[in-house]
Amino acid sequence: MMVLAALLGPLSAWAVTPEQQEKIEQLKQVVLTHFRNSEWTEAIPLLEEILLINPKDTAASRYLVIANRKVVEPYCELAAAAYLAEDYAEALKHWETILKVNPDDRRVFNLMEDTIRMLNERTLKFLYTNADKLFREGRYELAAAEWEKVLVIAPNEARARELLEITQRIIVDRKVKGFYEKAEEHIRNEEYGLAINALTEVLEVDKTQERAQQMIATLYKKMLDSMYVKAEEFYRQGFYMSARDQYYRIMAANPEDDKVKGIIDRLNGLINVSPKLDAAGEVPDILRRGLMHEISPDGNPEVAIVAAQYAVQVEPENQTFQRILDHLQKTHLSTLQTMERLQRDMNVIDQYLFVALNNIYEGRYDLAVRKCMIVLELQPDNVLALKRLGSAYFALGRKEKARETWEEALKYAPRDAELPGFIKQAR
């Protein structure tokens, strides 16, 4: 009651109006009631209002301090109890509540700093323990996450940084190993594109992987080689549109290959007259072999023309064959002008064999070789062409080549009476 009396006692000198003085007296009466009932929280805003009216009111200032202390006393007790129980998070919560009421209390600041230090130490201990456990269990990603939490709390923790680097290295090595295994599986299945993708993932994880870089270069070449083989297989079988599409893919993958554009141009010219030539039979086979020379950058246009001439001679009613011949003769007019005129009484293959024989008789053995080779491009099993080719080689002094050629002929004609003598002569 003495406290209350002091509160209601005379004010320090301050220029207040009678109305303000009356307001202060009313507020003090309410404060008196709150103090009697230990309602400290309710009294605080009223005391603050008094001080707004009269900042020199020392009694109100003193008892505002008393009310604030009364408010925070329970939180101090709770914070101290939580601290002693090592429940630092709970203690910190109570210290923060106290600071909201009394923000200038340096003692609470110091207690908070100590509580935070203890909380961090406990948290670090927990994180280290948990990370070690996860690491031993091989759960490296989770362990790394724990080390990172340690470094957020304590950026200078050298041990945590070292363990994090070790863990991250293991994670990278495991990922790299997995991608390599995936790549090797794709390589076994000749899935070179997928293998390259897996190896690219290796480099995304670890850019220093020279092995992956070397493998990608090797696989890229293999992939391109397989694409070339597939394209050639398409046009070998007479699927010219498929071959062209494959060469477009090759050109996209390897734009530096200048030959591909020429192949595509020749395929487009052929597709305009015959998109495909996949019919079965000896004549289509010969024509397909000939057209390989039209498509290939290293091909001999004369072989292609001879094949088309032969096809038209054997099947004159076939309009596709005629269109192909017209296209070839128009495209390779200069080559056509150097070729033998067609004879009406024999097909062009027989004509070439006949010309080769005459070349041998006349001592023009190189020409004989050339004529026989054109026939063999179209009919690899033509025994007469092999025999005459061997004779031309023999006449040129190339006995080993002659013997090999006659031995090849003997495979197709094992009962030929002349070949054994030819072969014996060439040994």
C-alpha positions in Angstrom: 0.0 0.0 0.0 2.9 2.3 0.6 4.0 1.6 -3.0 0.6 2.5 -4.2 0.6 5.6 -2.0 3.9 6.7 -3.5 2.5 6.1 -6.9 -0.5 8.3 -6.2 1.7 11.0 -4.5 2.7 14.3 -5.9 4.1 14.5 -9.4 7.5 16.0 -10.4 7.3 19.4 -11.8 6.1 19.2 -15.4 3.9 21.5 -17.3 0.6 19.7 -17.6 -2.8 21.1 -18.1 -5.6 20.6 -15.6 -7.3 18.2 -18.1 -4.1 16.2 -18.4 -3.7 16.1 -14.7 -7.2 14.8 -14.3 -6.5 12.1 -16.9 -3.3 11.1 -15.1 -5.3 10.8 -11.8 -7.9 8.6 -13.5 -5.2 6.3 -14.9 -3.5 6.0 -11.6 -6.7 4.8 -10.0 -7.0 2.1 -12.5 -3.3 1.2 -12.1 -3.9 1.0 -8.3 -6.6 -1.6 -8.9 -4.3 -3.7 -11.2 -1.5 -3.6 -8.7 -3.8 -4.8 -5.9 -4.8 -7.7 -8.1 -1.2 -8.4 -9.3 -2.4 -7.7 -12.9 1.0 -6.4 -14.0 0.5 -6.8 -17.7 -2.7 -4.7 -17.6 -1.0 -2.0 -15.6 2.0 -1.6 -17.9 0.2 0.2 -20.9 -1.5 2.6 -18.4 1.8 3.5 -16.8 3.3 4.0 -20.3 0.3 6.3 -21.1 1.0 8.4 -17.9 4.6 8.8 -19.0 3.5 10.0 -22.4 1.5 12.7 -20.8 4.2 13.5 -18.2 7.6 12.0 -18.9 8.9 13.5 -15.6 6.6 11.4 -13.5 9.4 9.5 -11.6 6.9 7.4 -9.6 5.2 6.1 -12.7 8.7 5.3 -14.2 9.8 3.4 -11.1 6.6 1.3 -11.0 6.6 0.7 -14.7 10.0 -1.0 -14.0 8.4 -2.9 -11.1 5.5 -4.0 -13.3 7.9 -5.1 -16.1 9.9 -7.2 -13.7 6.8 -8.8 -12.3 5.7 -9.7 -15.8 9.1 -11.3 -16.7 9.7 -13.1 -13.4 7.7 -16.2 -14.4 9.5 -16.4 -17.7 12.8 -16.0 -15.9 12.0 -18.9 -13.7 10.8 -21.0 -16.7 14.0 -20.1 -18.7 16.2 -21.0 -15.8 14.5 -24.3 -15.2 14.7 -25.2 -18.9 18.3 -24.2 -19.0 19.1 -26.4 -16.0 17.2 -29.2 -17.6 19.4 -28.7 -20.8 16.3 -27.9 -22.8 18.1 -25.0 -24.5 15.5 -24.4 -27.2 12.8 -24.0 -24.5 15.0 -21.6 -22.5 15.7 -19.6 -25.6 12.1 -19.2 -26.2 11.5 -17.7 -22.7 14.5 -15.4 -23.0 13.1 -14.0 -26.2 9.8 -13.4 -24.5 11.5 -11.5 -21.8 13.4 -9.3 -24.3 10.1 -8.4 -25.9 9.0 -6.9 -22.6 12.4 -5.5 -21.6 14.5 -5.1 -24.8 17.4 -3.3 -23.0 18.1 -6.0 -20.4 21.8 -6.7 -21.1 21.7 -9.6 -18.5 19.1 -11.4 -20.7 21.2 -10.7 -23.8 24.1 -12.5 -22.1 22.0 -15.4 -21.0 20.6 -15.7 -24.5 24.1 -15.8 -26.0 25.1 -18.5 -23.6 21.9 -20.5 -24.3 22.5 -20.2 -28.0 26.0 -21.5 -27.6 24.8 -24.4 -25.6 22.1 -25.1 -28.1 24.5 -25.0 -31.0 26.9 -27.3 -29.1 24.2 -29.8 -28.5 22.9 -29.5 -32.1 26.4 -30.0 -33.5 26.9 -33.0 -31.3 23.6 -34.5 -32.6 24.5 -33.7 -36.2 27.9 -35.2 -36.0 26.5 -38.4 -34.4 23.7 -38.7 -36.9 26.1 -38.0 -39.9 28.6 -40.6 -38.7 25.8 -43.2 -38.4 24.4 -42.4 -41.9 28.0 -42.5 -43.3 28.6 -46.0 -41.8 25.3 -47.2 -43.2 26.3 -46.0 -46.7 23.6 -43.3 -46.8 26.1 -40.8 -48.1 23.6 -38.2 -49.5 21.9 -37.9 -46.1 25.2 -37.8 -44.3 26.4 -35.0 -46.5 23.2 -33.1 -45.7 24.1 -33.4 -42.0 27.6 -32.1 -42.5 26.2 -29.1 -44.4 23.9 -28.3 -41.5 26.9 -28.4 -39.2 28.7 -25.8 -41.5 25.6 -23.6 -41.5 25.8 -23.4 -37.7 29.6 -23.4 -37.5 31.2 -22.4 -40.8 34.7 -22.8 -39.4 34.3 -26.4 -38.4 37.3 -27.9 -40.3 36.4 -31.5 -39.4 32.9 -31.1 -40.8 34.2 -29.6 -44.0 36.7 -32.4 -44.4 34.1 -35.0 -43.8 31.7 -33.3 -46.2 34.4 -33.3 -48.9 35.1 -37.0 -48.4 31.4 -37.8 -48.4 30.8 -35.8 -51.6 33.7 -37.5 -53.3 32.2 -40.9 -52.5 28.8 -39.7 -53.8 30.4 -38.6 -57.0 32.4 -41.8 -57.4 29.3 -43.9 -56.9 27.3 -41.9 -59.4 30.2 -42.0 -61.9 30.5 -45.8 -61.4 26.8 -46.2 -62.0 26.9 -44.2 -65.2 30.0 -46.1 -66.5 28.2 -49.4 -65.8 25.1 -48.2 -67.7 27.3 -47.0 -70.6 29.1 -50.4 -70.7 25.8 -52.2 -70.8 24.7 -50.0 -73.7 28.0 -50.6 -75.5 27.5 -54.4 -75.2 24.1 -54.0 -76.8 25.7 -51.7 -79.5 23.4 -48.8 -78.3 26.1 -46.2 -78.8 23.8 -43.2 -78.6 22.5 -44.3 -75.2 26.1 -45.1 -74.1 27.2 -41.6 -75.0 24.3 -40.1 -73.0 25.4 -42.1 -70.0 29.0 -40.9 -70.4 27.8 -37.3 -70.8 26.1 -37.7 -67.4 29.5 -38.8 -66.0 31.0 -35.5 -67.2 28.1 -33.6 -65.7 29.0 -35.1 -62.3 32.7 -34.9 -62.7 34.2 -32.9 -65.5 37.7 -34.3 -64.9 36.8 -37.8 -66.1 39.2 -38.2 -69.0 38.1 -41.8 -69.5 34.6 -40.7 -70.3 35.8 -38.1 -72.7 37.9 -40.7 -74.5 35.1 -43.2 -74.6 32.7 -40.6 -76.0 35.1 -39.9 -78.8 35.5 -43.6 -79.6 31.8 -44.3 -79.3 30.9 -41.3 -81.5 33.1 -42.8 -84.2 31.5 -46.2 -83.8 28.1 -44.7 -83.9 28.9 -42.9 -87.0 30.5 -46.0 -88.5 27.3 -48.0 -87.7 25.2 -45.3 -89.3 27.3 -45.4 -92.5 27.0 -49.2 -92.5 23.2 -49.0 -92.0 22.9 -46.4 -94.8 24.9 -48.5 -97.2 22.8 -51.6 -96.2 19.7 -49.7 -97.1 20.8 -48.8 -100.6 22.4 -52.2 -101.1 18.9 -53.6 -100.5 17.3 -51.1 -102.8 15.6 -48.9 -100.1 16.8 -45.6 -101.4 14.5 -43.3 -99.4 15.5 -45.0 -96.2 19.1 -44.7 -97.2 18.7 -41.0 -97.9 17.0 -40.4 -94.5 19.9 -42.2 -92.8 22.4 -40.0 -94.6 20.5 -36.9 -93.5 21.0 -38.1 -89.9 24.7 -38.7 -90.6 25.0 -35.2 -92.1 23.4 -33.8 -88.9 25.8 -35.8 -86.7 28.9 -35.2 -88.9 28.4 -32.0 -90.9 32.2 -32.0 -91.8 31.7 -35.0 -94.2 31.6 -33.4 -97.6 30.8 -36.6 -99.4 27.5 -37.1 -97.7 25.8 -34.2 -99.5 26.8 -35.7 -102.8 25.4 -39.1 -101.8 22.1 -37.4 -100.8 22.0 -35.6 -104.1 22.5 -38.8 -106.1 20.0 -40.6 -104.0 17.4 -37.8 -104.6 18.0 -38.1 -108.3 17.5 -41.9 -108.2 14.4 -41.6 -105.9 12.7 -39.3 -108.5 12.6 -42.3 -110.9 12.6 -45.2 -108.5 12.1 -44.7 -104.7 13.0 -48.3 -104.1 14.1 -51.4 -105.9 13.4 -54.3 -103.7 12.1 -56.9 -106.1 13.6 -60.4 -106.0 15.4 -62.0 -108.9 18.7 -62.0 -110.8 18.1 -59.0 -112.9 17.0 -56.7 -109.9 20.0 -58.0 -108.0 22.4 -57.0 -110.9 20.7 -53.6 -111.2 21.0 -53.0 -107.4 24.7 -53.8 -107.5 25.1 -51.4 -110.4 23.2 -48.6 -108.6 25.5 -48.9 -105.7 28.2 -47.5 -108.0 25.8 -44.6 -108.8 25.3 -43.8 -105.1 28.8 -44.4 -103.7 31.2 -41.4 -104.0 33.9 -43.9 -105.1 31.6 -45.8 -107.5 32.1 -46.3 -111.2 29.2 -44.8 -113.2 30.0 -47.1 -116.1 29.1 -50.1 -113.9 25.7 -48.5 -113.1 25.0 -47.8 -116.7 25.9 -51.3 -117.8 23.7 -52.8 -115.1 20.7 -50.7 -116.2 21.4 -51.5 -119.9 21.4 -55.2 -119.1 18.2 -54.9 -117.0 16.4 -53.2 -119.9 17.8 -55.8 -122.4 16.5 -58.7 -120.4 13.2 -57.0 -119.4 12.4 -54.4 -122.0 8.8 -54.0 -120.8 9.9 -52.9 -117.3 9.3 -49.2 -117.2 11.1 -48.7 -113.9 14.3 -50.2 -115.4 13.9 -47.9 -118.4 13.5 -44.8 -116.3 16.6 -45.7 -114.3 18.6 -46.2 -117.5 17.4 -42.9 -118.9 18.3 -41.1 -115.7 21.8 -42.7 -115.6 22.6 -41.9 -119.2 21.4 -38.4 -118.9 23.4 -37.9 -115.6 26.6 -39.5 -116.9 26.5 -38.4 -120.6 30.3 -38.0 -120.8 30.8 -41.6 -119.4 28.2 -42.9 -121.9 30.1 -41.4 -124.8 33.2 -43.4 -123.9 31.4 -46.7 -123.7 31.1 -49.5 -126.3 28.0 -49.2 -128.5 25.5 -51.8 -127.6 25.3 -54.8 -130.0 21.9 -56.1 -130.9 22.9 -59.8 -131.1 24.2 -60.1 -127.5 23.5 -58.6 -124.1 25.8 -56.0 -122.6 27.5 -58.4 -120.2 28.3 -60.9 -122.9 29.5 -58.0 -125.0 31.9 -56.9 -122.3 33.3 -60.4 -122.0 33.7 -60.6 -125.7 35.5 -57.2 -125.8 37.8 -58.4 -122.9 38.7 -61.5 -124.9 39.6 -59.3 -127.9 41.7 -57.0 -125.7 43.7 -60.1 -124.5 44.3 -61.2 -128.1 45.4 -57.7 -129.0 47.7 -57.4 -126.0 45.6 -54.7 -124.3 45.6 -56.5 -121.0 44.7 -53.5 -118.8 41.6 -52.9 -120.8 40.7 -56.6 -120.5 41.1 -56.3 -116.7 38.8 -53.3 -116.7 36.1 -54.9 -118.7 36.2 -58.1 -116.7 36.0 -56.2 -113.4 32.9 -54.4 -114.5 31.2 -57.7 -115.3 32.3 -59.1 -111.9 30.9 -56.1 -110.1 27.5 -57.1 -111.4 28.0 -60.9 -111.4 30.6 -61.9 -108.9 30.2 -65.6 -109.8 30.7 -65.2 -113.5 33.2 -67.9 -114.2 34.1 -66.7 -117.7 34.8 -63.2 -116.5 37.1 -64.7 -113.7 38.9 -66.9 -116.2 39.6 -64.1 -118.6 40.6 -61.8 -115.8 43.1 -64.4 -114.6 44.5 -64.6 -118.1 44.9 -60.9 -118.3 46.7 -60.8 -115.0 48.9 -63.7 -116.1 49.8 -61.9 -119.3 50.7 -58.8 -117.2 53.2 -60.9 -115.2 51.0 -60.8 -112.1 51.0 -64.6 -111.6 49.9 -64.6 -108.0 46.9 -62.5 -108.8 46.1 -64.7 -111.7 46.3 -67.8 -109.6 44.0 -66.3 -106.9 41.5 -65.3 -109.6 41.5 -68.8 -111.2 41.1 -70.4 -107.8 38.1 -68.2 -107.2 36.7 -69.3 -110.5 37.3 -73.0 -109.5 35.0 -72.5 -106.5 32.1 -71.7 -108.8 33.1 -74.3 -111.4 34.9 -77.2 -109.7 34.5 -79.4 -112.8 36.0 -76.9 -115.2 38.7 -78.8 -117.2 40.9 -75.7 -117.9 41.2 -74.1 -114.5 43.5 -76.7 -112.8 46.0 -76.3 -115.6 45.9 -72.6 -115.4 46.4 -72.6 -111.7 49.4 -75.0 -112.0 50.9 -72.8 -114.6 50.7 -69.8 -112.4 52.5 -71.4 -109.4 
